[in-house]
Amino acid sequence: MTSQPGTTTVYKVTGMTCGHCEGAVTEEVSALAGVTSVRAVAADGLVTVVSAAPLDDEAVRAAVDEAGYELVGRA
């Protein structure tokens, strides 16, 4: 089994408290061009994003904002 090539970035997001929050963030960030995987964990406030190429942090911030949460920065 080979791993997916790409870039993995972990972001710190505030405001997520439940599975619904995780789903909202995952849905918005997944819509960004080049994103292949998103894993949001409300318990630790981390969102792990795998993308074909490095993402623009402002694009990720806008997606998280659209979901109703705040991107603090990279974890």
PASEBA-1860 file (N, C-alpha, C; in nm, 3 decimals):
! residues 75
1> MTSQPGTT> 0.084/-0.118/0.000/0.000/0.000/0.000/0.089/0.124/0.000 ~ 0.065/0.214/-0.092/0.144/0.336/-0.099/0.063/0.453/-0.045 ~ 0.133/0.550/0.010/0.063/0.666/0.063/0.037/0.765/-0.050 ~ -0.062/0.848/-0.030/-0.096/0.949/-0.129/0.012/1.057/-0.130 ~ 0.061/1.094/-0.247/0.157/1.204/-0.252/0.085/1.334/-0.222 ~ 0.157/1.431/-0.175/0.094/1.560/-0.149/0.154/1.628/-0.028 ~ 0.087/1.732/0.013/0.131/1.814/0.125/0.030/1.800/0.238 ~ 0.079/1.775/0.360/-0.008/1.767/0.476/0.017/1.888/0.564
9> TVYKVTGM> -0.089/1.960/0.596/-0.079/2.078/0.681/-0.182/2.065/0.792 ~ -0.142/2.101/0.914/-0.234/2.095/1.028/-0.262/2.239/1.073 ~ -0.391/2.269/1.085/-0.434/2.403/1.126/-0.505/2.396/1.260 ~ -0.492/2.503/1.338/-0.562/2.516/1.466/-0.687/2.599/1.441 ~ -0.803/2.543/1.477/-0.931/2.610/1.455/-1.005/2.619/1.588 ~ -1.058/2.738/1.618/-1.134/2.755/1.742/-1.283/2.755/1.711 ~ -1.362/2.710/1.808/-1.507/2.713/1.797/-1.572/2.579/1.769 ~ -1.493/2.480/1.726/-1.552/2.348/1.700/-1.578/2.278/1.832
17> TCGHCEGA> -1.702/2.225/1.849/-1.735/2.158/1.974/-1.795/2.019/1.955 ~ -1.830/1.983/1.831/-1.900/1.856/1.812/-1.879/1.801/1.671 ~ -1.939/1.689/1.645/-1.929/1.626/1.514/-1.986/1.712/1.403 ~ -2.093/1.785/1.432/-2.151/1.874/1.331/-2.050/1.981/1.291 ~ -1.980/2.035/1.391/-1.876/2.136/1.365/-1.768/2.077/1.274 ~ -1.724/1.956/1.308/-1.621/1.890/1.227/-1.668/1.874/1.083 ~ -1.795/1.836/1.066/-1.850/1.817/0.933/-1.855/1.945/0.854 ~ -1.894/2.055/0.920/-1.904/2.184/0.852/-1.767/2.231/0.803
25> VTEEVSAL> -1.667/2.219/0.889/-1.531/2.260/0.852/-1.478/2.169/0.741 ~ -1.499/2.038/0.756/-1.453/1.943/0.655/-1.514/1.972/0.519 ~ -1.644/2.001/0.518/-1.713/2.028/0.391/-1.657/2.151/0.321 ~ -1.638/2.259/0.395/-1.589/2.383/0.334/-1.444/2.371/0.287 ~ -1.358/2.313/0.370/-1.217/2.301/0.334/-1.200/2.200/0.219 ~ -1.281/2.096/0.218/-1.274/1.996/0.110/-1.304/2.056/-0.027 ~ -1.380/2.166/-0.028/-1.419/2.230/-0.154/-1.304/2.308/-0.218 ~ -1.196/2.330/-0.144/-1.083/2.404/-0.200/-1.013/2.321/-0.307
33> AGVTSVRA> -0.968/2.387/-0.412/-0.899/2.318/-0.522/-0.773/2.249/-0.472 ~ -0.757/2.123/-0.510/-0.636/2.049/-0.476/-0.643/1.971/-0.347 ~ -0.747/1.993/-0.267/-0.758/1.923/-0.138/-0.803/1.779/-0.163 ~ -0.729/1.684/-0.106/-0.763/1.542/-0.125/-0.817/1.478/0.002 ~ -0.791/1.538/0.119/-0.836/1.480/0.244/-0.843/1.588/0.352 ~ -0.947/1.581/0.435/-0.961/1.673/0.548/-1.004/1.592/0.669 ~ -0.937/1.614/0.782/-0.977/1.548/0.907/-0.984/1.654/1.015 ~ -1.106/1.687/1.059/-1.125/1.785/1.165/-1.156/1.713/1.295
41> VAADGLVT> -1.091/1.755/1.404/-1.113/1.694/1.535/-1.148/1.805/1.634 ~ -1.276/1.809/1.672/-1.322/1.915/1.762/-1.253/1.910/1.897 ~ -1.226/1.790/1.948/-1.169/1.776/2.082/-1.036/1.849/2.099 ~ -0.953/1.850/1.993/-0.824/1.918/2.004/-0.816/2.043/1.915 ~ -0.925/2.072/1.841/-0.928/2.192/1.759/-0.833/2.189/1.641 ~ -0.801/2.069/1.594/-0.706/2.058/1.484/-0.775/2.010/1.357 ~ -0.733/2.067/1.245/-0.783/2.027/1.114/-0.662/1.990/1.030 ~ -0.655/1.862/0.992/-0.545/1.813/0.911/-0.591/1.808/0.766
49> VVSAAPLD> -0.517/1.877/0.679/-0.555/1.888/0.539/-0.443/1.829/0.452 ~ -0.481/1.738/0.363/-0.386/1.683/0.266/-0.426/1.741/0.131 ~ -0.328/1.797/0.061/-0.356/1.859/-0.068/-0.247/1.824/-0.169 ~ -0.282/1.837/-0.295/-0.188/1.804/-0.402/-0.067/1.896/-0.398 ~ -0.089/2.020/-0.359/0.018/2.120/-0.350/-0.009/2.205/-0.227 ~ 0.091/2.279/-0.178/0.068/2.364/-0.061/-0.049/2.460/-0.086 ~ -0.132/2.477/0.016/-0.249/2.564/0.006/-0.216/2.706/0.051 ~ -0.293/2.800/0.000/-0.283/2.937/0.046/-0.355/2.945/0.181
57> DEAVRAAV> -0.285/2.986/0.286/-0.345/2.992/0.419/-0.470/3.080/0.422 ~ -0.470/3.187/0.343/-0.587/3.275/0.341/-0.709/3.206/0.280 ~ -0.687/3.118/0.183/-0.798/3.042/0.123/-0.856/2.947/0.227 ~ -0.768/2.884/0.305/-0.814/2.793/0.411/-0.887/2.874/0.518 ~ -0.833/2.990/0.553/-0.897/3.077/0.654/-1.037/3.116/0.608 ~ -1.052/3.150/0.480/-1.183/3.189/0.426/-1.281/3.072/0.433 ~ -1.234/2.951/0.402/-1.321/2.833/0.406/-1.366/2.804/0.549 ~ -1.274/2.812/0.644/-1.307/2.788/0.785/-1.404/2.896/0.834
65> DEAGYELV> -1.380/3.021/0.792/-1.469/3.132/0.828/-1.609/3.109/0.772 ~ -1.616/3.060/0.649/-1.745/3.032/0.584/-1.822/2.926/0.663 ~ -1.749/2.832/0.724/-1.811/2.727/0.805/-1.857/2.782/0.941 ~ -1.809/2.902/0.977/-1.851/2.964/1.103/-1.751/2.949/1.216 ~ -1.626/2.921/1.182/-1.523/2.900/1.284/-1.404/2.988/1.254 ~ -1.306/2.989/1.344/-1.191/3.077/1.326/-1.062/2.998/1.313 ~ -0.988/3.025/1.205/-0.857/2.965/1.187/-0.757/3.048/1.266 ~ -0.692/2.986/1.363/-0.595/3.056/1.445/-0.461/3.061/1.373
73> GRA> -0.428/2.955/1.303/-0.301/2.947/1.232/-0.261/2.803/1.215 ~ -0.138/2.783/1.174/-0.090/2.645/1.159/-0.056/2.590/1.297 ~ -0.083/2.462/1.315/-0.058/2.399/1.444/0.088/2.356/1.455
END
